[in-house]
Amino acid sequence: MTAERVEMIRERLTNCLQPTELDIVDESAKHAGHAGAASGGGHFIVTIVASAFQDKTLIQRHRLVYDAVDDIMHREIHALSIQAKTPEES
């Protein structure tokens, strides 16, 4: 199931933000026994580089990422750590 979740996240971020770089790390196994893991949602680290982040604050960048995965938040994703940069920042 974890590979499927990573692919769901990758698909949504790619479709919405057209990143030039995208790395998704599934850290769900590190959180076994955690209250959030009981609900079935995974823990992920996303590193994304996209022109869509140009002239956006950190909060605005994170909102763009969360908007892209909104339909699977709290069901497939329990925690999401985000590093969002523009191509010039990478």
Secondary structure in CASP SS format (residue, H / E / C, confidence):
PFRMAT SS
TARGET T0000
AUTHOR 0000-0000-0000
METHOD secondary structure of the structure
MODEL  1
M C 1.00
T H 1.00
A H 1.00
E H 1.00
R H 1.00
V H 1.00
E H 1.00
M H 1.00
I H 1.00
R H 1.00
E H 1.00
R H 1.00
L H 1.00
T H 1.00
N H 1.00
C H 1.00
L H 1.00
Q C 1.00
P C 1.00
T C 1.00
E E 1.00
L E 1.00
D E 1.00
I E 1.00
V E 1.00
D E 1.00
E C 1.00
S H 1.00
A H 1.00
K H 1.00
H H 1.00
A C 1.00
G C 1.00
H C 1.00
A H 1.00
G H 1.00
A H 1.00
A H 1.00
S C 1.00
G C 1.00
G C 1.00
G E 1.00
H E 1.00
F E 1.00
I E 1.00
V E 1.00
T E 1.00
I E 1.00
V E 1.00
A C 1.00
S H 1.00
A H 1.00
F H 1.00
Q C 1.00
D C 1.00
K C 1.00
T C 1.00
L H 1.00
I H 1.00
Q H 1.00
R H 1.00
H H 1.00
R H 1.00
L H 1.00
V H 1.00
Y H 1.00
D H 1.00
A H 1.00
V C 1.00
D H 1.00
D H 1.00
I H 1.00
M E 1.00
H C 1.00
R C 1.00
E C 1.00
I E 1.00
H E 1.00
A E 1.00
L E 1.00
S E 1.00
I E 1.00
Q E 1.00
A E 1.00
K E 1.00
T C 1.00
P C 1.00
E C 1.00
E C 1.00
S C 1.00
END
